[in-house]
Every structure is written in structure tokens, then in C-alpha cells.
Amino acid sequence: MFLGNIALLVAAASLSLTFIVSTLTLVLTRRMLLAASLGSASMAVFALALALGSEYSSMLKPCDNLPLRILLVSTPSLLLVLLSEYLAARGGVESTLPLPTRPLPLLALTLLLFAPLGEELVFRAFLLIPLIGLLGNLWALIVSSVVFSLLHMSTMPKPLLPVIFAVGLVMGASVIAWGSLIPSMVSHSILNLQGLLTLWRYRHD
């Protein structure tokens, strides 16, 4: 059974593994998308393997009223992202950094599967849950969401990071309320799908 401090170490190890794998891949291949994909995949596989052997495996089970709860999480999150894109466009700021879109299947696999799976396990299970015991619900939400937003500094313009922070709050609150990662994982995939479409549109205008 995982203790809180061990779970925090798992979160740190997952983030460190992601950084090491993506950095080495980028240095060796100079392919940004491949580096990001392998880093994200390593986080997902590592976190999932540890979660399945721990008390956190219960958080991977679907909760009651799953479609409704996915809607409750994804709708405000998607509205926040769309609003940020609108404001960014009016202010002349691109809502994404210039990332490669090819090969598209690799990008889609990363954004729709690896990133939601790995990031939700790390930030909403291994990081958030132990922090609740240390700091209480509110500060645990804030701290985990800050770390979540900082992870996206390499893929999002800095003026839009507060939106990622707010999305982290919504997803973290859903995990606290329902005890399941499935609504936040699916919502994360929906948000990334919207981001994928936006990125593709920008690159082909």
C-alpha cells in the first residue's frame, strides 16, 4: 500500500523520467515530436504500472453517471480553453507554440492517449491525493494545478498558462469529488483533441 510520501516520490520520478527520455531523444534525433511522444509515453507506462499495483488502481474504475460527469468536467474546461484562444487571437498571441504536426498519427496518439493517461495519474493521483493529507483540499488543488501548468510551459505561451492552471483546478476537483480519474482523463483527451485541431488549423491556414 502506497504511503503519501512514496506517492509524491512516484510523481517526481515520473516527471524526471519524462524529462530524461524526451531530452535524450531530442539530443539523439533532433526530432521534437518524437521526443515529446516518447517522454509522454514513458510517463504513462511508468505511472500506470505503479498505479495498478497500488491503492490508486481503484481510481481507474469508472464512476457512476460517467457520461454526465465527463460532461461536467469537460464543458467548463473546454469553455476556458476556447475563451483563451479567442482572447489570444484578439491580442495577437498564438494559442500554441510552433510544434510539428507530422507524423499526425504520432501526435494524435500522444495527445489523446499518453498525455491524458500519464498526466492525470501523476498530477491527480500521485501528487494531489498525498497533498490533500498534508495541506487540505484547497491548497492541494492549488499546488498540484500550479505544477500541472508549469509542465506545459514548453507547449503553451506563458500568457495562457493561467488557463491551464484553471483547467487543473476543475479536473482536480472532480477527482476529489468522485474518487475516479476516468472523467478527468476523458476530459483531458477532449481538450487535447480540440488543441490538436487548433494546431492543425494554424499550420494549414
TATA-V54289 format. One record per backbone hydrogen bond with DSSP energy under -1.0 kcal/mol. NH is the residue of the N-H (numbers start at 1). CO is the residue of the C=O. If there is no record, write none. Layout:
# TATA-V54289
nh->{NH:NH}
co->{CO:CO}
This chain:
# TATA-V54289
nh->{7:8:9:10:11:12:13:14:15:16:17:18:19:20:21:22:23:24:25:26:27:28:29:30:35:36:37:38:39:40:41:42:43:44:45:46:47:48:49:50:51:52:54:57:58:59:60:61:69:70:71:72:73:74:75:77:78:79:80:81:82:83:84:85:86:87:88:89:90:91:93:97:99:107:108:109:110:111:112:113:114:115:117:118:119:120:121:122:123:124:126:127:128:129:131:132:133:134:135:136:140:141:142:143:144:145:146:147:148:149:150:151:153:155:156:160:161:163:164:165:166:167:168:169:170:171:172:173:174:175:176:177:178:179:181:185:186:187:188:189:190:191:192:193:194:195:196:197:198:199:200:201:202:203}
co->{3:4:5:6:7:8:9:10:11:12:13:14:15:16:17:18:19:20:21:22:23:24:25:26:31:32:33:34:35:36:37:38:39:40:41:42:43:44:45:46:47:48:51:54:55:56:57:58:65:66:67:68:69:70:71:73:74:75:76:77:78:79:80:81:82:83:84:85:86:87:88:155:97:103:104:105:106:107:108:109:109:110:113:114:115:116:117:118:119:120:121:122:123:125:127:128:129:130:131:132:136:137:138:139:140:141:142:143:144:145:146:147:150:152:152:157:158:160:160:161:162:163:164:165:166:167:168:169:170:171:172:173:174:175:59:181:182:183:184:185:186:187:188:189:190:191:192:193:194:195:196:197:198:199}
